[in-house]
């Protein structure tokens, strides 16, 4: 075997190693993307659980019920509490919206979140909070909310 043949074999081995390395890198990137999506879903759902669990307290559930039906019937102190309380779910929905737009939430999961938001935002109280605080959200999210077909929020 001459040196040219040995050199050619070395180049083939080197090229094969590069191809294998690129394939391995592609697999790692794909796995990382899957893990990133899983983490995003977990974070969004954990945020939802955190927001909803606050309403287990009787006082907050009572305020939510009262404020959702007739915001103007709330006292000034209750209005402050209600607006602050509703900011959590609104920020959750905004984050979920952007996670969905980035492709990190499946359509199936997003459709459920969207339906819940559509129903909840249809209440008198949430409409009022949105009117008072919408300027604190991104223009893209405000446009999205402006085009939502309202649903019906029911607890009975």
NUKOL-8316 format. One record per residue: residue number from 1; residue in three letters; x, y, z of N, C-alpha, C, O in turn. Coordinates in Angstrom, 1 decimal, always signed. Layout:
N
<atom NUM; ALA; <X; Y; Z>; <X; Y; Z>; <X; Y; Z>; <X; Y; Z>>
...
***
This chain:
156
<atom 1; UNK; <+0.9; -1.2; +0.0>; <+0.0; +0.0; +0.0>; <+0.9; +1.2; +0.0>; <+1.9; +1.3; +0.7>>
<atom 2; UNK; <+0.6; +2.2; -0.8>; <+1.4; +3.4; -0.9>; <+0.8; +4.5; +0.0>; <-0.3; +4.3; +0.5>>
<atom 3; UNK; <+1.5; +5.6; +0.1>; <+1.1; +6.7; +1.0>; <-0.2; +7.4; +0.5>; <-0.9; +7.9; +1.3>>
<atom 4; UNK; <-0.4; +7.4; -0.8>; <-1.6; +8.0; -1.3>; <-2.8; +7.2; -0.9>; <-3.8; +7.8; -0.5>>
<atom 5; UNK; <-2.7; +5.9; -0.9>; <-3.8; +5.1; -0.5>; <-4.1; +5.2; +1.0>; <-5.3; +5.3; +1.4>>
<atom 6; UNK; <-3.0; +5.3; +1.8>; <-3.2; +5.5; +3.2>; <-3.8; +6.8; +3.5>; <-4.7; +6.9; +4.3>>
<atom 7; UNK; <-3.4; +7.9; +2.8>; <-4.0; +9.2; +2.9>; <-5.4; +9.2; +2.6>; <-6.2; +9.9; +3.2>>
<atom 8; UNK; <-5.8; +8.5; +1.5>; <-7.2; +8.5; +1.0>; <-8.1; +7.8; +2.1>; <-9.2; +8.2; +2.4>>
<atom 9; UNK; <-7.5; +6.7; +2.7>; <-8.3; +6.0; +3.7>; <-8.4; +6.9; +4.9>; <-9.5; +6.9; +5.5>>
<atom 10; UNK; <-7.4; +7.6; +5.3>; <-7.5; +8.5; +6.4>; <-8.5; +9.6; +6.2>; <-9.3; +10.0; +7.1>>
<atom 11; UNK; <-8.6; +10.1; +4.9>; <-9.6; +11.1; +4.6>; <-11.0; +10.6; +4.7>; <-11.9; +11.2; +5.2>>
<atom 12; UNK; <-11.2; +9.3; +4.3>; <-12.5; +8.7; +4.3>; <-12.9; +8.5; +5.8>; <-14.1; +8.7; +6.2>>
<atom 13; UNK; <-12.0; +8.0; +6.6>; <-12.3; +7.8; +8.0>; <-12.6; +9.2; +8.7>; <-13.6; +9.3; +9.5>>
<atom 14; UNK; <-11.9; +10.2; +8.3>; <-12.1; +11.6; +8.9>; <-13.5; +12.1; +8.4>; <-14.3; +12.6; +9.2>>
<atom 15; UNK; <-13.9; +11.9; +7.2>; <-15.2; +12.3; +6.7>; <-16.3; +11.5; +7.3>; <-17.3; +12.1; +7.7>>
<atom 16; UNK; <-16.1; +10.2; +7.6>; <-17.1; +9.4; +8.3>; <-17.3; +9.9; +9.7>; <-18.4; +10.0; +10.2>>
<atom 17; UNK; <-16.2; +10.3; +10.3>; <-16.2; +10.8; +11.7>; <-17.0; +12.1; +11.8>; <-17.8; +12.3; +12.7>>
<atom 18; UNK; <-16.8; +12.9; +10.8>; <-17.5; +14.2; +10.7>; <-19.0; +13.9; +10.6>; <-19.8; +14.6; +11.2>>
<atom 19; UNK; <-19.4; +13.0; +9.7>; <-20.8; +12.7; +9.4>; <-21.4; +12.1; +10.7>; <-22.5; +12.5; +11.1>>
<atom 20; UNK; <-20.7; +11.2; +11.4>; <-21.3; +10.6; +12.6>; <-21.4; +11.7; +13.7>; <-22.4; +11.8; +14.4>>
<atom 21; UNK; <-20.4; +12.6; +13.8>; <-20.5; +13.7; +14.8>; <-21.7; +14.6; +14.5>; <-22.4; +15.0; +15.4>>
<atom 22; UNK; <-21.9; +14.9; +13.2>; <-23.1; +15.8; +12.8>; <-24.4; +15.1; +13.1>; <-25.3; +15.7; +13.6>>
<atom 23; UNK; <-24.5; +13.8; +12.9>; <-25.7; +13.1; +13.2>; <-25.9; +13.1; +14.7>; <-27.1; +13.3; +15.1>>
<atom 24; UNK; <-24.9; +12.8; +15.5>; <-25.0; +12.8; +16.9>; <-25.5; +14.2; +17.4>; <-26.3; +14.3; +18.3>>
<atom 25; UNK; <-24.9; +15.3; +16.8>; <-25.2; +16.6; +17.2>; <-26.7; +16.9; +16.9>; <-27.4; +17.5; +17.7>>
<atom 26; UNK; <-27.1; +16.4; +15.7>; <-28.6; +16.6; +15.4>; <-29.5; +15.9; +16.3>; <-30.5; +16.5; +16.7>>
<atom 27; UNK; <-29.1; +14.7; +16.7>; <-30.0; +14.0; +17.7>; <-30.0; +14.7; +19.0>; <-31.1; +14.8; +19.7>>
<atom 28; UNK; <-28.9; +15.2; +19.5>; <-28.8; +16.0; +20.7>; <-29.6; +17.2; +20.7>; <-30.3; +17.6; +21.6>>
<atom 29; UNK; <-29.6; +18.0; +19.6>; <-30.4; +19.2; +19.4>; <-31.9; +18.8; +19.4>; <-32.7; +19.5; +20.1>>
<atom 30; UNK; <-32.3; +17.8; +18.7>; <-33.7; +17.4; +18.7>; <-34.1; +17.0; +20.1>; <-35.2; +17.4; +20.6>>
<atom 31; UNK; <-33.3; +16.2; +20.9>; <-33.7; +15.9; +22.2>; <-33.8; +17.1; +23.1>; <-34.7; +17.2; +24.0>>
<atom 32; UNK; <-32.9; +18.0; +22.9>; <-32.9; +19.3; +23.7>; <-34.2; +20.1; +23.4>; <-34.8; +20.6; +24.3>>
<atom 33; UNK; <-34.6; +20.1; +22.2>; <-35.9; +20.8; +21.8>; <-37.1; +20.1; +22.4>; <-38.0; +20.8; +22.9>>
<atom 34; UNK; <-37.1; +18.8; +22.5>; <-38.2; +18.0; +23.1>; <-38.2; +18.4; +24.6>; <-39.3; +18.6; +25.2>>
<atom 35; UNK; <-37.0; +18.3; +25.2>; <-37.0; +18.7; +26.7>; <-37.4; +20.1; +26.9>; <-38.0; +20.4; +27.9>>
<atom 36; UNK; <-37.1; +21.0; +26.0>; <-37.5; +22.4; +26.2>; <-39.0; +22.5; +26.1>; <-39.6; +23.3; +26.9>>
<atom 37; UNK; <-39.6; +21.8; +25.2>; <-41.1; +21.8; +25.1>; <-41.7; +21.3; +26.4>; <-42.7; +21.8; +26.9>>
<atom 38; UNK; <-41.2; +20.2; +26.8>; <-41.7; +19.5; +28.0>; <-41.6; +20.5; +29.2>; <-42.5; +20.6; +30.0>>
<atom 39; UNK; <-40.5; +21.2; +29.4>; <-40.3; +22.1; +30.4>; <-41.2; +23.3; +30.3>; <-41.8; +23.8; +31.3>>
<atom 40; UNK; <-41.5; +23.8; +29.1>; <-42.4; +24.9; +28.9>; <-43.8; +24.5; +29.3>; <-44.5; +25.3; +30.0>>
<atom 41; UNK; <-44.2; +23.3; +28.9>; <-45.6; +22.8; +29.3>; <-45.7; +22.7; +30.8>; <-46.7; +23.2; +31.4>>
<atom 42; UNK; <-44.7; +22.2; +31.4>; <-44.7; +22.0; +32.9>; <-44.8; +23.4; +33.5>; <-45.6; +23.6; +34.4>>
<atom 43; UNK; <-44.0; +24.4; +33.1>; <-44.0; +25.7; +33.7>; <-45.3; +26.4; +33.5>; <-45.8; +27.0; +34.4>>
<atom 44; UNK; <-45.9; +26.3; +32.3>; <-47.2; +26.9; +32.1>; <-48.3; +26.3; +33.0>; <-49.1; +27.0; +33.6>>
<atom 45; UNK; <-48.3; +24.9; +33.0>; <-49.3; +24.3; +33.9>; <-49.1; +24.5; +35.3>; <-50.0; +24.6; +36.1>>
<atom 46; UNK; <-47.8; +24.6; +35.7>; <-47.5; +24.9; +37.1>; <-48.0; +26.3; +37.5>; <-48.5; +26.5; +38.6>>
<atom 47; UNK; <-47.9; +27.2; +36.6>; <-48.4; +28.6; +36.8>; <-49.9; +28.6; +36.9>; <-50.4; +29.3; +37.8>>
<atom 48; UNK; <-50.5; +27.8; +36.1>; <-52.0; +27.7; +36.2>; <-52.4; +27.1; +37.5>; <-53.3; +27.7; +38.2>>
<atom 49; UNK; <-51.8; +26.0; +37.9>; <-52.1; +25.4; +39.2>; <-51.9; +26.4; +40.4>; <-52.7; +26.5; +41.3>>
<atom 50; UNK; <-50.8; +27.2; +40.3>; <-50.6; +28.2; +41.4>; <-51.7; +29.2; +41.4>; <-52.1; +29.6; +42.5>>
<atom 51; UNK; <-52.0; +29.7; +40.3>; <-53.1; +30.8; +40.2>; <-54.4; +30.2; +40.7>; <-55.1; +30.9; +41.5>>
<atom 52; UNK; <-54.8; +29.1; +40.2>; <-56.1; +28.5; +40.6>; <-56.2; +28.1; +42.1>; <-57.2; +28.3; +42.7>>
<atom 53; UNK; <-55.1; +27.6; +42.6>; <-55.1; +27.1; +44.0>; <-55.3; +28.3; +45.0>; <-55.8; +28.0; +46.1>>
<atom 54; UNK; <-55.0; +29.5; +44.6>; <-55.3; +30.6; +45.5>; <-56.8; +30.8; +45.8>; <-57.2; +31.2; +46.8>>
<atom 55; UNK; <-57.6; +30.4; +44.8>; <-59.1; +30.5; +45.0>; <-59.7; +29.4; +45.8>; <-60.9; +29.4; +46.0>>
<atom 56; UNK; <-58.9; +28.5; +46.4>; <-59.4; +27.6; +47.3>; <-59.8; +28.2; +48.7>; <-60.6; +27.7; +49.4>>
<atom 57; UNK; <-59.1; +29.4; +48.9>; <-59.4; +30.1; +50.1>; <-60.8; +30.7; +50.0>; <-61.1; +31.4; +49.0>>
<atom 58; UNK; <-61.6; +30.6; +51.0>; <-63.0; +31.0; +50.9>; <-63.1; +32.5; +50.6>; <-63.9; +32.9; +49.7>>
<atom 59; UNK; <-62.3; +33.3; +51.2>; <-62.4; +34.8; +51.0>; <-62.1; +35.2; +49.6>; <-62.8; +36.0; +49.0>>
<atom 60; UNK; <-61.1; +34.5; +49.0>; <-60.7; +34.8; +47.6>; <-61.8; +34.3; +46.6>; <-62.1; +34.9; +45.6>>
<atom 61; UNK; <-62.3; +33.1; +46.9>; <-63.3; +32.5; +46.1>; <-64.6; +33.4; +46.1>; <-65.2; +33.7; +45.1>>
<atom 62; UNK; <-64.9; +33.9; +47.3>; <-66.1; +34.8; +47.4>; <-65.8; +36.1; +46.7>; <-66.7; +36.6; +46.0>>
<atom 63; UNK; <-64.7; +36.7; +46.8>; <-64.3; +37.9; +46.1>; <-64.4; +37.7; +44.6>; <-64.9; +38.5; +43.8>>
<atom 64; UNK; <-63.8; +36.5; +44.1>; <-63.9; +36.2; +42.7>; <-65.3; +36.1; +42.2>; <-65.6; +36.7; +41.1>>
<atom 65; UNK; <-66.1; +35.4; +42.9>; <-67.5; +35.2; +42.5>; <-68.2; +36.6; +42.5>; <-69.0; +36.9; +41.5>>
<atom 66; UNK; <-68.1; +37.4; +43.5>; <-68.7; +38.7; +43.6>; <-68.2; +39.6; +42.5>; <-69.0; +40.3; +41.8>>
<atom 67; UNK; <-66.9; +39.7; +42.4>; <-66.3; +40.6; +41.4>; <-66.6; +40.2; +40.0>; <-66.7; +41.1; +39.1>>
<atom 68; UNK; <-66.6; +38.9; +39.7>; <-66.9; +38.5; +38.3>; <-68.3; +38.8; +37.9>; <-68.5; +39.2; +36.7>>
<atom 69; UNK; <-69.2; +38.8; +38.8>; <-70.6; +39.1; +38.4>; <-70.9; +40.6; +38.3>; <-71.6; +41.1; +37.4>>
<atom 70; UNK; <-70.4; +41.4; +39.3>; <-70.7; +42.8; +39.4>; <-69.5; +43.6; +40.0>; <-69.5; +43.8; +41.2>>
<atom 71; UNK; <-68.6; +43.9; +39.2>; <-67.4; +44.6; +39.6>; <-67.7; +45.9; +40.4>; <-67.1; +46.2; +41.4>>
<atom 72; UNK; <-68.7; +46.6; +39.9>; <-69.0; +47.9; +40.5>; <-69.6; +47.8; +41.9>; <-69.6; +48.7; +42.7>>
<atom 73; UNK; <-70.1; +46.6; +42.3>; <-70.7; +46.3; +43.6>; <-69.6; +46.2; +44.6>; <-69.9; +46.2; +45.8>>
<atom 74; UNK; <-68.3; +46.0; +44.2>; <-67.2; +45.8; +45.1>; <-66.9; +47.1; +45.8>; <-67.0; +48.2; +45.3>>
<atom 75; UNK; <-66.4; +47.0; +47.1>; <-65.9; +48.2; +47.8>; <-64.6; +48.6; +47.1>; <-64.0; +47.8; +46.3>>
<atom 76; UNK; <-64.1; +49.8; +47.5>; <-62.8; +50.2; +46.9>; <-61.7; +49.2; +47.2>; <-60.8; +48.9; +46.4>>
<atom 77; UNK; <-61.7; +48.8; +48.5>; <-60.7; +47.8; +48.9>; <-60.8; +46.5; +48.2>; <-59.8; +45.9; +47.7>>
<atom 78; UNK; <-62.0; +46.0; +48.0>; <-62.3; +44.8; +47.2>; <-61.9; +45.0; +45.8>; <-61.4; +44.0; +45.2>>
<atom 79; UNK; <-62.1; +46.1; +45.2>; <-61.7; +46.4; +43.8>; <-60.1; +46.3; +43.7>; <-59.6; +45.7; +42.7>>
<atom 80; UNK; <-59.4; +46.8; +44.6>; <-58.0; +46.7; +44.6>; <-57.5; +45.2; +44.7>; <-56.7; +44.8; +43.9>>
<atom 81; UNK; <-58.2; +44.5; +45.6>; <-57.9; +43.1; +45.7>; <-58.2; +42.3; +44.5>; <-57.4; +41.5; +44.0>>
<atom 82; UNK; <-59.4; +42.6; +43.9>; <-59.8; +41.9; +42.7>; <-58.9; +42.1; +41.5>; <-58.5; +41.2; +40.8>>
<atom 83; UNK; <-58.6; +43.4; +41.3>; <-57.7; +43.7; +40.2>; <-56.3; +43.0; +40.4>; <-55.8; +42.4; +39.4>>
<atom 84; UNK; <-55.8; +43.1; +41.6>; <-54.5; +42.4; +41.9>; <-54.6; +40.9; +41.7>; <-53.7; +40.2; +41.1>>
<atom 85; UNK; <-55.7; +40.3; +42.1>; <-55.9; +38.9; +42.0>; <-56.1; +38.4; +40.6>; <-55.6; +37.3; +40.2>>
<atom 86; UNK; <-56.7; +39.2; +39.7>; <-57.0; +38.8; +38.4>; <-55.7; +39.0; +37.5>; <-55.6; +38.3; +36.4>>
<atom 87; UNK; <-54.8; +39.8; +37.9>; <-53.5; +39.9; +37.2>; <-52.8; +38.6; +37.0>; <-52.1; +38.4; +36.0>>
<atom 88; UNK; <-52.8; +37.8; +38.0>; <-52.1; +36.5; +38.0>; <-52.6; +35.6; +36.8>; <-51.8; +35.2; +36.0>>
<atom 89; UNK; <-53.9; +35.3; +36.7>; <-54.4; +34.6; +35.6>; <-54.2; +35.2; +34.2>; <-53.9; +34.6; +33.2>>
<atom 90; UNK; <-54.3; +36.6; +34.2>; <-54.0; +37.3; +32.9>; <-52.6; +37.1; +32.5>; <-52.3; +36.9; +31.3>>
<atom 91; UNK; <-51.7; +37.2; +33.4>; <-50.2; +37.0; +33.1>; <-50.0; +35.5; +32.7>; <-49.2; +35.3; +31.8>>
<atom 92; UNK; <-50.7; +34.6; +33.3>; <-50.6; +33.2; +33.0>; <-51.0; +33.0; +31.5>; <-50.3; +32.4; +30.7>>
<atom 93; UNK; <-52.1; +33.6; +31.2>; <-52.6; +33.5; +29.8>; <-51.7; +34.1; +28.8>; <-51.5; +33.6; +27.7>>
<atom 94; UNK; <-51.1; +35.3; +29.2>; <-50.2; +35.9; +28.3>; <-49.0; +35.0; +28.0>; <-48.5; +34.9; +26.9>>
<atom 95; UNK; <-48.5; +34.5; +29.1>; <-47.3; +33.6; +28.9>; <-47.6; +32.3; +28.1>; <-46.9; +32.0; +27.2>>
<atom 96; UNK; <-48.8; +31.8; +28.3>; <-49.2; +30.6; +27.6>; <-49.4; +31.0; +26.1>; <-49.0; +30.2; +25.2>>
<atom 97; UNK; <-49.9; +32.1; +25.8>; <-50.1; +32.6; +24.5>; <-48.7; +32.7; +23.7>; <-48.6; +32.2; +22.6>>
<atom 98; UNK; <-47.7; +33.2; +24.4>; <-46.4; +33.3; +23.8>; <-45.7; +32.0; +23.6>; <-45.0; +31.7; +22.7>>
<atom 99; UNK; <-45.9; +31.1; +24.6>; <-45.4; +29.8; +24.5>; <-46.0; +29.0; +23.3>; <-45.3; +28.3; +22.6>>
<atom 100; UNK; <-47.3; +29.2; +23.1>; <-48.0; +28.6; +22.0>; <-47.5; +29.1; +20.7>; <-47.2; +28.4; +19.7>>
<atom 101; UNK; <-47.3; +30.5; +20.6>; <-46.8; +31.1; +19.4>; <-45.4; +30.6; +19.1>; <-45.1; +30.6; +17.9>>
<atom 102; UNK; <-44.6; +30.3; +20.1>; <-43.3; +29.9; +19.9>; <-43.2; +28.4; +19.6>; <-42.1; +27.8; +19.3>>
<atom 103; UNK; <-44.4; +27.7; +19.5>; <-44.4; +26.3; +19.2>; <-44.1; +25.4; +20.4>; <-43.8; +24.2; +20.2>>
<atom 104; UNK; <-44.1; +25.9; +21.6>; <-43.8; +25.1; +22.8>; <-45.0; +24.5; +23.4>; <-44.8; +23.6; +24.3>>
<atom 105; UNK; <-46.2; +24.9; +23.0>; <-47.4; +24.3; +23.6>; <-48.2; +23.7; +22.4>; <-48.3; +24.3; +21.3>>
<atom 106; UNK; <-48.6; +22.5; +22.5>; <-49.4; +21.8; +21.5>; <-50.7; +22.5; +21.3>; <-51.2; +23.2; +22.2>>
<atom 107; UNK; <-51.3; +22.3; +20.1>; <-52.6; +22.9; +19.8>; <-53.6; +22.4; +20.8>; <-54.5; +23.1; +21.2>>
<atom 108; UNK; <-53.5; +21.1; +21.1>; <-54.5; +20.5; +22.0>; <-54.5; +21.2; +23.4>; <-55.5; +21.5; +23.9>>
<atom 109; UNK; <-53.3; +21.4; +23.9>; <-53.2; +22.0; +25.2>; <-53.6; +23.5; +25.1>; <-54.3; +24.0; +26.0>>
<atom 110; UNK; <-53.1; +24.2; +24.1>; <-53.5; +25.6; +23.9>; <-55.0; +25.8; +23.8>; <-55.6; +26.7; +24.3>>
<atom 111; UNK; <-55.7; +24.9; +23.0>; <-57.1; +25.0; +22.8>; <-57.9; +25.0; +24.2>; <-58.8; +25.7; +24.4>>
<atom 112; UNK; <-57.4; +24.2; +25.1>; <-58.0; +24.1; +26.4>; <-57.8; +25.4; +27.2>; <-58.7; +25.9; +27.8>>
<atom 113; UNK; <-56.6; +25.9; +27.1>; <-56.2; +27.1; +27.8>; <-57.0; +28.3; +27.2>; <-57.5; +29.2; +28.0>>
<atom 114; UNK; <-57.1; +28.3; +25.9>; <-57.8; +29.4; +25.2>; <-59.3; +29.4; +25.6>; <-59.9; +30.4; +25.8>>
<atom 115; UNK; <-59.9; +28.2; +25.6>; <-61.3; +28.1; +26.0>; <-61.6; +28.6; +27.4>; <-62.6; +29.3; +27.7>>
<atom 116; UNK; <-60.7; +28.2; +28.3>; <-60.8; +28.7; +29.7>; <-60.7; +30.2; +29.7>; <-61.5; +30.9; +30.4>>
<atom 117; UNK; <-59.8; +30.8; +29.0>; <-59.6; +32.2; +29.0>; <-60.8; +32.9; +28.4>; <-61.3; +33.9; +28.9>>
<atom 118; UNK; <-61.2; +32.4; +27.3>; <-62.4; +32.9; +26.6>; <-63.6; +33.0; +27.5>; <-64.3; +34.0; +27.5>>
<atom 119; UNK; <-63.9; +31.9; +28.3>; <-65.0; +31.9; +29.2>; <-64.8; +32.9; +30.4>; <-65.7; +33.6; +30.7>>
<atom 120; UNK; <-63.6; +32.8; +31.0>; <-63.3; +33.7; +32.1>; <-63.3; +35.1; +31.8>; <-63.8; +36.0; +32.6>>
<atom 121; UNK; <-62.8; +35.5; +30.7>; <-62.7; +36.9; +30.3>; <-64.0; +37.5; +29.9>; <-64.2; +38.7; +29.7>>
<atom 122; UNK; <-65.0; +36.6; +29.7>; <-66.3; +37.1; +29.4>; <-67.1; +37.7; +30.5>; <-68.2; +38.3; +30.4>>
<atom 123; UNK; <-66.6; +37.5; +31.8>; <-67.3; +38.0; +32.9>; <-67.2; +39.5; +33.1>; <-66.2; +40.1; +32.6>>
<atom 124; UNK; <-68.2; +40.1; +33.7>; <-68.2; +41.6; +33.9>; <-66.9; +42.0; +34.6>; <-66.3; +43.0; +34.2>>
<atom 125; UNK; <-66.5; +41.3; +35.7>; <-65.3; +41.7; +36.4>; <-64.0; +41.6; +35.6>; <-63.2; +42.6; +35.7>>
<atom 126; UNK; <-63.9; +40.6; +34.9>; <-62.6; +40.5; +34.1>; <-62.6; +41.5; +33.0>; <-61.6; +42.0; +32.6>>
<atom 127; UNK; <-63.8; +41.7; +32.4>; <-63.8; +42.8; +31.4>; <-63.4; +44.1; +31.9>; <-62.6; +44.9; +31.3>>
<atom 128; UNK; <-63.8; +44.4; +33.1>; <-63.4; +45.7; +33.8>; <-61.9; +45.7; +34.1>; <-61.3; +46.7; +33.9>>
<atom 129; UNK; <-61.4; +44.6; +34.6>; <-60.0; +44.6; +35.0>; <-59.2; +44.7; +33.7>; <-58.2; +45.4; +33.7>>
<atom 130; UNK; <-59.6; +44.1; +32.6>; <-58.9; +44.2; +31.4>; <-58.9; +45.6; +30.9>; <-57.9; +46.1; +30.4>>
<atom 131; UNK; <-60.0; +46.3; +31.0>; <-60.2; +47.7; +30.6>; <-59.2; +48.5; +31.4>; <-58.6; +49.5; +30.8>>
<atom 132; UNK; <-59.1; +48.3; +32.6>; <-58.2; +49.1; +33.5>; <-56.7; +48.8; +33.3>; <-55.9; +49.7; +33.4>>
<atom 133; UNK; <-56.4; +47.5; +32.9>; <-54.9; +47.1; +32.9>; <-54.4; +46.7; +31.6>; <-53.2; +46.3; +31.5>>
<atom 134; UNK; <-55.2; +46.7; +30.5>; <-54.7; +46.1; +29.3>; <-53.5; +46.9; +28.8>; <-52.7; +46.3; +28.1>>
<atom 135; UNK; <-53.3; +48.1; +29.1>; <-52.1; +48.9; +28.7>; <-50.8; +48.3; +29.2>; <-49.7; +48.7; +28.7>>
<atom 136; UNK; <-50.9; +47.4; +30.2>; <-49.7; +46.8; +30.8>; <-49.2; +45.6; +30.1>; <-48.3; +44.9; +30.5>>
<atom 137; UNK; <-50.0; +45.2; +29.1>; <-49.7; +44.0; +28.3>; <-49.1; +44.3; +26.9>; <-49.3; +45.4; +26.5>>
<atom 138; UNK; <-48.5; +43.4; +26.3>; <-47.9; +43.7; +25.0>; <-49.0; +43.9; +24.0>; <-50.1; +43.4; +24.1>>
<atom 139; UNK; <-48.7; +44.7; +23.0>; <-49.7; +45.0; +21.9>; <-50.2; +43.8; +21.2>; <-51.3; +43.6; +20.9>>
<atom 140; UNK; <-49.3; +42.8; +21.0>; <-49.7; +41.6; +20.3>; <-50.7; +40.8; +21.1>; <-51.7; +40.4; +20.6>>
<atom 141; UNK; <-50.5; +40.7; +22.4>; <-51.4; +40.0; +23.3>; <-52.7; +40.8; +23.4>; <-53.8; +40.2; +23.4>>
<atom 142; UNK; <-52.7; +42.1; +23.5>; <-53.9; +42.9; +23.5>; <-54.7; +42.7; +22.2>; <-55.9; +42.6; +22.3>>
<atom 143; UNK; <-54.0; +42.7; +21.1>; <-54.7; +42.4; +19.8>; <-55.4; +41.1; +19.9>; <-56.5; +40.9; +19.4>>
<atom 144; UNK; <-54.7; +40.1; +20.4>; <-55.3; +38.7; +20.5>; <-56.5; +38.7; +21.3>; <-57.6; +38.2; +20.9>>
<atom 145; UNK; <-56.4; +39.4; +22.5>; <-57.6; +39.4; +23.4>; <-58.8; +40.2; +22.8>; <-59.9; +39.8; +23.0>>
<atom 146; UNK; <-58.5; +41.2; +22.1>; <-59.5; +42.0; +21.4>; <-60.3; +41.2; +20.4>; <-61.5; +41.5; +20.1>>
<atom 147; UNK; <-59.7; +40.2; +19.9>; <-60.4; +39.4; +18.8>; <-60.9; +38.1; +19.4>; <-61.4; +37.3; +18.6>>
<atom 148; UNK; <-60.9; +37.9; +20.7>; <-61.5; +36.6; +21.2>; <-63.0; +36.7; +21.2>; <-63.6; +37.7; +21.6>>
<atom 149; UNK; <-63.6; +35.6; +20.7>; <-65.0; +35.5; +20.8>; <-65.4; +35.1; +22.2>; <-64.9; +34.0; +22.6>>
<atom 150; UNK; <-66.1; +35.9; +22.9>; <-66.3; +35.6; +24.3>; <-67.2; +34.4; +24.5>; <-68.0; +34.0; +23.7>>
<atom 151; UNK; <-66.9; +33.7; +25.6>; <-67.7; +32.5; +26.0>; <-68.6; +32.7; +27.1>; <-69.1; +33.9; +27.3>>
<atom 152; UNK; <-68.9; +31.7; +27.9>; <-69.8; +31.8; +29.1>; <-69.1; +31.2; +30.2>; <-68.8; +30.0; +30.2>>
<atom 153; UNK; <-68.8; +31.9; +31.3>; <-68.2; +31.3; +32.5>; <-69.3; +30.8; +33.4>; <-70.2; +31.5; +33.8>>
<atom 154; UNK; <-69.2; +29.5; +33.7>; <-70.2; +28.8; +34.6>; <-69.5; +28.1; +35.7>; <-68.4; +27.5; +35.5>>
<atom 155; UNK; <-70.1; +28.1; +36.8>; <-69.6; +27.3; +37.9>; <-70.7; +26.3; +38.4>; <-70.5; +25.5; +39.3>>
<atom 156; UNK; <-71.9; +26.5; +37.9>; <-73.0; +25.6; +38.3>; <-73.4; +24.8; +37.1>; <-74.4; +24.0; +37.3>>
***
